[in-house]
Amino acid sequence: MLKSTLLLAAVLLITGATSTLAASSEDDFKAAYAAAEAANKEAGALRDQWTVTASALADAKKAAEKGDFDQAVASSREAEALAKASIYQANSEKEAWKAIEIR
């Protein structure tokens, strides 16, 4: 669990640092949102979607509707990072539960 938390923190920091480099366009938003949706769909297939991912996707759509594509891209990238972290968690816990000692 600690590894997945640290991974999530690192991904969010990297995402935040790269989202402010340039002004984003509608095409940038569409690409970032599509990547986030794909990762979220994969997490769903693993039955490990996080509710915060759905919130970040909703925030991205709202920002895009307002024309704030910088924020829309940032929220989309955050959603993608969250979805990828949930995928990592699902995959790591497939075997990790076996290491738990039952008393």
Contacts in CASP RR format, 6 or more apart in sequence:
PFRMAT RR
TARGET T0000
AUTHOR 0000-0000-0000
METHOD contacts of the structure
MODEL  1
MLKSTLLLAAVLLITGATSTLAASSEDDFKAAYAAAEAANKEAGALRDQW
TVTASALADAKKAAEKGDFDQAVASSREAEALAKASIYQANSEKEAWKAI
EIR
1 89 0 8 1.000
3 92 0 8 1.000
4 85 0 8 1.000
4 88 0 8 1.000
4 89 0 8 1.000
4 92 0 8 1.000
7 85 0 8 1.000
7 88 0 8 1.000
8 81 0 8 1.000
8 82 0 8 1.000
8 85 0 8 1.000
11 81 0 8 1.000
11 84 0 8 1.000
11 85 0 8 1.000
12 78 0 8 1.000
12 81 0 8 1.000
15 74 0 8 1.000
15 77 0 8 1.000
15 78 0 8 1.000
15 80 0 8 1.000
15 81 0 8 1.000
16 74 0 8 1.000
16 77 0 8 1.000
16 78 0 8 1.000
18 77 0 8 1.000
19 70 0 8 1.000
19 73 0 8 1.000
19 74 0 8 1.000
19 77 0 8 1.000
20 70 0 8 1.000
20 74 0 8 1.000
23 69 0 8 1.000
23 70 0 8 1.000
24 69 0 8 1.000
24 70 0 8 1.000
24 72 0 8 1.000
24 73 0 8 1.000
25 69 0 8 1.000
26 64 0 8 1.000
26 67 0 8 1.000
26 69 0 8 1.000
28 69 0 8 1.000
28 73 0 8 1.000
29 60 0 8 1.000
29 64 0 8 1.000
29 69 0 8 1.000
29 72 0 8 1.000
29 73 0 8 1.000
29 76 0 8 1.000
32 60 0 8 1.000
32 72 0 8 1.000
32 73 0 8 1.000
32 76 0 8 1.000
32 77 0 8 1.000
32 80 0 8 1.000
33 57 0 8 1.000
33 60 0 8 1.000
33 61 0 8 1.000
33 64 0 8 1.000
33 72 0 8 1.000
33 76 0 8 1.000
35 76 0 8 1.000
35 80 0 8 1.000
36 53 0 8 1.000
36 56 0 8 1.000
36 57 0 8 1.000
36 60 0 8 1.000
36 76 0 8 1.000
36 77 0 8 1.000
36 79 0 8 1.000
36 80 0 8 1.000
36 83 0 8 1.000
37 57 0 8 1.000
39 79 0 8 1.000
39 80 0 8 1.000
39 83 0 8 1.000
39 84 0 8 1.000
39 87 0 8 1.000
40 49 0 8 1.000
40 53 0 8 1.000
40 54 0 8 1.000
40 57 0 8 1.000
40 79 0 8 1.000
40 80 0 8 1.000
40 83 0 8 1.000
42 83 0 8 1.000
42 87 0 8 1.000
43 49 0 8 1.000
43 50 0 8 1.000
43 53 0 8 1.000
43 83 0 8 1.000
43 86 0 8 1.000
43 87 0 8 1.000
43 90 0 8 1.000
46 86 0 8 1.000
46 87 0 8 1.000
46 90 0 8 1.000
46 91 0 8 1.000
47 90 0 8 1.000
48 86 0 8 1.000
48 87 0 8 1.000
48 89 0 8 1.000
48 90 0 8 1.000
49 83 0 8 1.000
49 86 0 8 1.000
50 82 0 8 1.000
50 83 0 8 1.000
50 85 0 8 1.000
50 86 0 8 1.000
52 82 0 8 1.000
53 79 0 8 1.000
53 82 0 8 1.000
53 83 0 8 1.000
53 86 0 8 1.000
56 75 0 8 1.000
56 76 0 8 1.000
56 78 0 8 1.000
56 79 0 8 1.000
56 82 0 8 1.000
57 75 0 8 1.000
57 76 0 8 1.000
57 79 0 8 1.000
59 71 0 8 1.000
59 75 0 8 1.000
60 71 0 8 1.000
60 72 0 8 1.000
60 73 0 8 1.000
60 75 0 8 1.000
60 76 0 8 1.000
60 79 0 8 1.000
61 72 0 8 1.000
63 69 0 8 1.000
63 71 0 8 1.000
63 72 0 8 1.000
63 75 0 8 1.000
64 72 0 8 1.000
END
